Amino acid sequence: MAQVFEALDTFLDDALELPVRGTDGVERTYRIPSPSAEDGLRVEKITRAAARMLQDGTEPDAESLSDDEERDLYRMLLGPVHDELLAATDWARFKHTALTVMFWVTADLDTARTYWASGGDPSQLAPNRAARRQAARGSSESAAASTTRSRGSTSGTRAASPRSGKAKAAPRK
């Protein structure tokens, strides 16, 4: 028998609301809806190509993403707020908002939140070496402590040292 799922709209948030300060100094919250399925697929294709180039160590060339294609990417991501955001903000805020939406579209809400909170500073995205070590050390210690059980006695008597060959009798009550 087929399983019945909840309606997607009951838990899927299909928009981001991002507070952005404009060039006039006023902070406005922009509600950016999820792009169409077709635009989402185009964004995925572009970001996959960029990730492949980064992984291969290939320098982007003029044919990778032209200025027009970059503008189209931002228009796809920002949808109906693109023109308003472009007119009201500087380049840094416009780009940061668009890239936050890109992380939301291509990854998930948590990734977008992390990028947004980083202010675009790559050093804020990944923990430093010491933090990674501490996290690894802490997780392995706690895992060992919580999963390793101590050996229990099976005879009801206290055993002596294995080298002595003698066992002590359990005290009588």
Buried (B, 14 or more C-beta within 10 A) or exposed (E): EEEEEEEEEEEEEEEBEBEBEBEEEEEBEBEBEBBEEEBBEBBEEBBEEEEEBEEEEEEEEEEBBEEEEBEBBBBBBBBEBBEEBBEBBEEEBBBBBBBBBBBBBBEEEEBBBBBBEBEBEEEEEEEEEEEEEEEEEEEEEEEEEEEEEEEEEEEEEEEEEEEEEEEEEEEEE
